[in-house]
Amino acid sequence: MKHIQRKMMRKLGVGAVALSLLLSALPAVAADQDKTMLELRLQSGSNTAIVNGQNANITKPYSKSGALMVPAGIFKKAFNSKIRLAEDNVVKITSGTHVVSLTIGSRTAWVRGHKVTLPAPAEMSSGILMVPLRQVAEGLGGKLEKNGAGIIIRMEAQEEAGTIAEETPNIDNDEGKTQIGNSYYGWSMNYPTGLVIGQGGGDESISTFMDENSAYYMEVHTASQPVPLNADDLLQQLVQAAKETGETVIDRKSFPKAKVPYARVITKDGDGVLWENRQYYDNGRLYVVYFSDAKATNYKDLAQYAGLLNSFKTSFNAQDKSIKDLSTVVGGTREAGNPDYGVSLSIPAGWKMDDQRMQYESNDGSSFRMKITSAPADGKLENWGQQLQKWLSDSFVSTAYEAQKTYPLEVAGVQGLVQEYRYNFGDGWVKEYNVLIQQNGYRYLAEYAVPEKVSKGNDQFNALISSLQIDFQTVASNFGQLEEDDYLTDKTKTVKKTSKAYEYTVNIPRYWTAISDQFELGDVEYQFTGGRFSIKIDNDQSFELTVSQLKDFYDKQAKNYKNLKVEEVKDVTFAGVPAVSFTFHRIEEGIGYTGHQLVLERDGKTYTVTTTLNDANNTAVQSNALDSTLNSFNFVK
């Protein structure tokens, strides 16, 4: 993993640590508020709550099975409730003599000594424990009332906490566990008293830890490393990473004769914090351990943690019951999804995961994504399918795509529609499955794409769709009108963009996606299927020099690379001023495309307008959109 990841995580602090740390770290209401009425105001889908009159950031509440799920820590933040994680995933929340006992993943709970059935179970979402609001709040003695789209919970401050709350929420409740590790990534280490587990990366490639007294902070990173590295290679990488992040290397050493060779550096960062960083290569993976002690003043102070650091192993013994396994991989998959949209599914363990955007990718080129949009008032599933087919024919030339078959399929308990087709940008055929679902005024589009050279693509599609679960009430609870489906945007519709700073206007097709659209700041760029459009403005370099450099560049490229052909260089008039036009064709990694650059000057500023369009996507619709955009470019006073 890149060193910058560790730096970013440390800058963000340890707010992402797991349950026990998160709950114990939340600020409590002062004890002298005896018999004072405390108040919490929150709203589904909003990460801002009002806690006793003060704004507070929280994990967004969401609806599930009719229950509003909220972060458990909000009860400590607002009402000074005590929260303890016991064995077997049991969570006990107490306020004075009131006790609510929940089990993660179970709808059965005990509220004030009575067994109840919850509308939705307590669950971990992105490392945060989420619980049903009403049942917990009322169980703790709170009163709920609606306030427009929000909810107000009021509760009398408690003088004393119950005896259960006196217990410390340490992770050491894992009785008999003396080691900790990850079976999927194959590493383990000692499990010292007071170790608190933090939030890992979405794919478990990062695990974070600290001790209950915040004496130290630790991260374990894993990444694929196909090229073997020896101890000196590892040391060189550590030193280089420290230099790139501006850290001072205090000590360095490699250990080539260790059972698994490794390297170690001790650095001081810009905040004066000392870090011991280690790298190991084994099993085709790079293992990186980052460790810091904020109280250390000399690098030798880190020696007290040698026992913990030296216990790190690039192996995991699945038969050893004394190891706590942090991996959530079950049957080669891990749970994924986005609770804001009520979506969950099982993703292959090795895939990159982006739950926020619901995009998942494999190293073999396979990918899966979910897109949720509002359905037109008169929209029907079959019409939607026809519109998607039209988008395909508008975006690919006839030799670069093939519509295969369409058939009904039950998905997440409702009737959906599957469209299978294949396309080729020039670097190989890809099979894509579009799954269309329309429910409660919203459209759910699941896309699975797999290179045809990858075996078992159809089996993977079936596994993904079979695991897909959707709570169709959630979107309606959390959202109103959602954005328009990209595929249904009329390709002839445009929006007029104006730059007052650079005195021009241009009509941009609505179906293009903005990469950079700050027209007053200079450079802008848009992309669409198989193409790009950009405007670059240089205030310092002259028109003549820019043209000369481009001519020289294309001349050298054409001589040195057979895959580039300069088709035309000529003087033209563009937007009413003299310009030089460059047209070329290039093939990169099997993908052929045509590029067009126009260079012009106005009021001492040099404008370079560039377009590219893949051969596979050079349809009349796309070509006309590019031409119309270029023709719309005009200078204004």
N, C-alpha and C positions, 0 to 999 in steps of 0.2 A: 504494500500500500504506500502511496506517496506520503511523505512526511507532512505535507501541508494539511492532510486530513486530520492528523493528530493535533496540529496547531489550531485548526478551526474548531475541533471539538473542545479543546481546552479553553478557547476564547468564549465559547458558548457556556462554559462552566459545566457543572455536573447536574444541571436541571433535568437531564434525561436519564438519571439513574433509576434503577428499578424500584419496585413497590416499596420495600422497607425504607429505603433512603428517601424516596419521594414523600412518603407520608409523614416521616418523622421530621423532615426539613421544613414543612409548611408552617408559616407563622401562626401562632395561637392567639386567641383573644385573651387579654389579661384577666387574671383570676379575680381582680377586684371589681369585675362587672357583675357581681352577685345580684341576682334578681333583676338584672337589666335585660330588656327584650332585644335579642340579637336578630339580624335580618339578612337574608340572602336573596338577591334578585338575579335571575338568569333566563336565558332563552335558547331554545333549540337552534343549533347551527351557528351560534355566536361564541367566540372564544373570549368574550369579555363578560364578566359578572360584576355585580355591585355587592361588596361584602361590607356590611355595617357602614354603608355610606361611601366606601372607597372602591374605586375601580380596581379590578384584579384580572389578570390573564389566567385563563383556565383552558384545559382541553375541551374542544367543542362538544357540547351535549348532542346526542342524536337519538332518534326514535327507533325502537325495535319492538316488534310485536305489541305495539300499543303502549310501551313504556318509554319514558324519557330517561335515557342512560346518561349518567353524569360521573365525572371522576370522583372516586371515593374520598380523595384528599380534600375536596371542597368542604366536607363536614368538619374537618379539623380546622381549616382556614376560617370558616364562618362561625362555628359553634364550639370550638375547643374540644370536639369529640376525640376520643382516643381510638386508634386503629391498630390492630395486631394481626399479623399473618401467622397462623398456626400451621400445624402439620396437615397434610392431605388437602391443601388448597383452601382451608377454612379461614375466612376473614371475619373477625369480630370487631364491630364498631360499637362503642359505648359512649353514653352521655349521662353522667350521674349514675342512677340505678337502672337506666334503660339500656338494654343490650339487643343488638341485631346481629345474628350470626348467619353468614352466607357461605356457600361453597362455590368456588369458581367453576362455571360450566353446569351448575345444577339449578333448577327452578325451585328446589325445596330450600326453605329458609326458616329460621327460628326468630320470631319477633316477640320480645318480652315474654319469652318462655312458651309461646304458642307456635305450633308448626303451621306454616303458610306456603302457598304455591305462588311463586312470582310469575308475572307475565313474561319476563325474560330473565335469563340467568346472569349473574355477575360474570364479567369476561375481561380478559386482557386485550386491549386494543393499542397497538404500537407501544407496548410496554407499560401502559397505564391501566390501572384497575377501574373499570366502569361498572356502576351499580344502578339499579332502578331507583329513581329519585323518590317517588311517592312512598314506597314501602319503607325505605330506609329513613326518610325524614319523619314520617309519622311514627315509626317505631322508636325514634329517639325523642319523641315528644313534640315534634314540630307541627305547625299548622300551615297548610298550603292554600293559596288562593291565586286565581288567574288574574293577570294584569295585561290585557290586550293579548299580544303574541307571547308574552313572557309569563313567568311564574314567580311568586313571592313566597318565601318560606320564613316563618318567624318562630323563634324558640327562646324560652327563658334560659338565661345563663345558669349553669349548674355550679354549685359550690364545690362538690367533690366528684371525683371519678371513681368508678367501680374498681374492685380489686383486679379484675382482668386487665384493665388498662394500665396497671402498674408494670406489667411485664414488658420487656424490651423486644421490639420487633426485629430481632436479629435473624439473619438467614441461617444462623447456626441451629435452627430448629430441625435441620436435616440430620436427624440422629444417625450416628454411625458413619457419616460421610467425612472422610479425611482428605479427599482429593476432589478437584473440580476440573472440568474440561469440556471439550466438544467432540463428540464421536464422529460427526460428519467431516469436520476439518482435521481430525486426528491430532489433538494436543491435550495435555493435562498438566496439572501442577498441584502443589499442596493447597489445602483448604483451611487457612488459618482462622482462629477464633476472631469473630468480629468482622469478617469479610462481608462486604455488601456488594451484591451484584448489580451492575448498572445496565443501561440500555445498549444492546448490540446493534450492528448494522442490519438492514432489512434482510440481507441474505446470510446473517450470522457470521460474516467474515470479520466483524469487529466485536470484541467483548470488552466491557469496561468494568472496573472494580475500584472500590475504595474501602478503607476500614471505617468502622462505625464512629470513630472519633475524628475522622477526616485527617488522619496523620499522613496518609499517602494516597496516591491516585495511580491507577495502572490500566493500560490498554493492551490487548492482544489482537494483532491484525494477521490475517492470512490471505494469501493471494497465489494464483497459479504462477509457477516459475518453470517453464519448459527447459530453459538452459541451466545446467548445473552450475553452482557457484561454490568456490572454496572459501575458506575463512578470510583470506586476504581480499577476495572480491567483496565479501560482505562488509568488511571493515571500510573499504574504499567507498561503498555505497552509503554507509552511515555517515562518514565524514563529509561526503559531498552533499548529502541531505541537510546536514547541520549548516554548511556554508550557504546553501540556497535559502534557508530560512533565517539567516542572520544570527545563528547561535554560535557561541564560543565553545570550542572543544577543549575540555579541561583534561581529559584522560582518554586513551584509546588502547585497545588490545585485541588481538585475534587469538583464537584457541583452536588451532588446527588438529590437535591430538585428542580433543574431547570426543566422547562417544558419538555425538552429532556435532561436527565442527561449527563454531559460531564466532561472532565478533561482538565487541562491546565498546561503546563510547559513553563518556559522561560529558554533558554539555550544560551550559548556562544560557537560558533564553533571555529575551529582551526585558522581561520582568524580574530578572534575577533569580528565577527558580531553577534548581538543579534537576537534571533528568539523567537517568541511566537508560540507554536504549540498546537493545540487543537484536541481532538478526541471526536466523538459522535457515539452512536449506536442507530439506529432506522430503522424500515422497513426492517430488515434483512440485513442491510448494515452498514459498518464502514465508517464514514466520517472523513477525516483528513484535517485540515486547517493548513498550514505553512505560517508564516508571518515574514518578516524581515525588519528592518530599518537600512541601512548601516551607517547612521549618529548617531544612538543612542549610547550613552556612558554609560548609566545606565539603568537597566531593567525597572525602573519606567518611562523612556522616552516612552515606548511602550503604556502607558496608554492613550496617545492622540488618539490612534486608536481604543479605546474600542468601540466607537459607531459603527464602521464598523464591527469589529469582533463579537460584540454582536448581530448584525443584522442577522448573519448566521442562517438559518433555514433548517431543514431536511424535507422540503416540498416545493412543487411548485404548486401554484394555477393557473391552466391553464385558468381560467376564468378572471384572473386579467390582463388586457391589459397593465398595467404599468410595467410588468415584461418582460425584454428582454430575449428570450430563446436562449441559446447557442447550444442546441441540434440540430443536423442535421438529426435526425431520422425521417423518413417519412414512414408511413404505416408499422412500425416495422422493417425497413431496413435503412442502411446508405450506401452512395456511397463509393466504394472502387476501387482499380485497380492501374496500374502503367503506367503513361503517356509515359515513355521511350519506352514501348512496344506497346503503343496505346490500352491498355486494360482497360476497365471499367466495373463494374457490381455492383449489389446491394447485400449486405451481411446482414444477420439477425443482428439486433442491438446488441445482447448479445454476439456475437462471438469475439474471439481474432483475431486481424487483423495485418498482416505483408504484407503491400503493396510492400515493396522492393522485397521480394521473392515471392509475390503473393500466400501466404499461409494463410488460414483462418480456425479457429478451434472453435468448440462449446464445452460447458461443458458436453454435452451428448455423446461425442465421435465422432460426425459428423465432417467432414473436407472437404475443397475444396482447390484445388491448380491448378495453371496454370504453364506449363512448355513450353518454346519456344526454338526450336532447328532448325538448318539448315536441309533442306531436301536433301537426296542424289540426285544426278543429274538424276538418272533414277528411283527414288522412286515414288511409287504409293500408294494411300490411302489404297487400299485393301491389298497390300503387307505389309504395315505398321501394319495393323490390325492383319495379320497372325503372324507377328513377335512378337507382344505383347502377343498373345495367347501362343506362344512358350515360351516366358519368364515366363508366368504364370505356365506352366507345368514343366518348369525347376526349378522353385522356390518353388512349393508346391507339396507334395505327393498327390496322386490321391484322398485320402479320406479327404483332407483338402481344396479342392477347387472344384468349379463347374462353368464351362462356361455356361451361360444361353442363351443370344440371342444377335444378331448383327443386326442393322437396320440403314438406312440413316435418317438424321435429318438436317434440315436447321438451321444453327447457325450463328448469326451475319451477316446474309444476304448471306451466301455461303453454299454449300452442305457439310455436315460433316458426320461422321460415329460414331455411338454409340455402345459400347460393354458393356454388363452387365454380371457380374459374382459375385460369392460369395466365401469367403475364411474364414478360421478359424485357428488362431494360437494356439487355445486350450482354449481360454477364451471367446468364443462365436462367432457366425457367423456374418460376416460383408458383406453388399452388396456394391459393387462398380460399378460406372458408369464411363467408359472412353469415352471421346468425342474427336474424332480425326478430325483435320482440317488441310488441306495443301493448302497454298496459297503463290504465289510469291516467291517460293523457300524456304519457312520456314514452319515448322510444329508447330502447336499449340495443346497441349494436356491438356485437362481439366479433372481433376479427382475429383469425388465426392464420398466419402465413408461414410456409415452410418451403425451403428450397427443394426441388424435386429430387436432387441428389441425396437428400437426407432420408434414410430408411425409416419406416414406422411413423411417417408423418400423419397418416390417417388414424392410427392408434392413439397418437398423442392428442389429436383433435377430440376424439371420442372421450378420452380421459379428462381433458380440461372441461368440456361441456357437461359431462356427467357430474363433475364436482361443483359446477356453478350453482350457487344459491343466491336468490334475490328476494329481499323483503320489499315488495312493491309499494308498501305504505310509507317507507322511509323517505323517498324523494319528495313525495307530496307534503310530508311533514316539515322537511328541511329547506325546500326550495319552492320558488314560484315559477315564473317563466324562465326557462333555460335558453341558452344560445341556439342559434339556427344550426341545423345539420350542415356541415361543410359540403357534403356531397350534393345537397339539394340547391346550393346557391346558383342562381342564374349567371352563367359565365359571360353574358353580355352586359350585366349591370356593373357600373363603376361608381367610385366616389372621388370627387374632385379634391385633390390635395394642393395646398398652397404654401410656398415658403416665402415669407416676407423678407427674411434676412438675405435670401439669394435670388429673390425676385423672379420666381417661376411658378407655373401651375402644371399639374399632370393628373390625368384621370387613371386611377388604379382600379383594376378589376376587383370586385368584392370577394371573389373566391381565392385570391392570393393571400398568403399568410405573411404577416410582417415579421421580419427578422430585426430590422431597425427602422422605425418610422418617425424619428424625431426630425422633421423637415427643417426646423429652425436651427438645428445643430450641425447640419451639413450632410454627411453620408447617410443614405437610406438604402434598404435592401428588402426585397420580397422574394418568396419562393412559392412554387406550385409544383404539381406532379411533373417531374422531369425537367423543370426549368427554373431560372432565376432572372431577376431584374434588379439593377442597382444604379444609383447615381452617386458619384464621388466628386467632391469639390475641393480643389486645392487653391488656397489663397497665396501660396508662396512660390509655386513652380509655374513657369510660363507655359503657354500653349505650345510654342515651338520646341521647348525642351521635352515636354511630355510626348509629343508626336515623334520626335527623334528617338527617344528611348524605346517607344513601342515598336517603331520600325526596326530598330536594332535587335530588340528582343525577338520579334517574330522571324527575322531573318536567321538568327542563330538557332532558334528552336526548329525551324523548318529544315535546316541543314543537319542538325544533330539527332532529330527524332523523326522516324518515318511515319509515326502515328499522328503527326501534325501537318496539315496542309493549309497554307495561307491562300485563300481563294481570291481575295480582292483587297486592294488598298487604293482608295481614290478620294479626291476632293469632292465634297458635296455641300449643300446648304441645308442646315438643320435648325429649326426654330428661328428661321430668318437670318441666321449668321453663318459665316463660312465654318466648315468643319472637315475633319478627315475621318473617313470610315474604314474600319478594318473588319474583314469577314474571314473566318477560319473554320476549319473542321478538325476535330481532334478525337482520338480514341484513348480513353483511360480505363484500364482494368476491364477491357472488353466493351465498355459503354461508349458509343459514339455520340457526339453532340456538335451542334453548330453554334459558334459564338460570334457576336457582333459588338464592336466597340465604336462609339462615336466620341470624338474629342473636339471640343469647341471652347471659345473664350468670350467672356463678356465682362466689361468693367474690371479688367485685371484679374478675374477669377477664371480658373481652368476647370471645365466640367467634363467628366468622363461618364458616359452612359453606356452600360454593358448589359447585354442579354445573352442567355444561353438556353438552348432547348435540345433535349435528347432526341436522337433519331426515332426512338421507340415512341416518343410522345409528341412528335411533330404532326399533330392532326390539324385540320383546317380550323377547328375551334380554338385551339391553343395558339396557333400561329397568328390567327386574326386578332386574338387578345393582345399579343405582343405588339403587332403592327399598330393597332389602335392606340395603345399606350404611348408608343414612340411618337405617333402623329399628333397626340394630344399635348405633347410637351411644348409649352410656350413661355416666353419671357414676358413679364409685366413690369410696369413702372412702379 
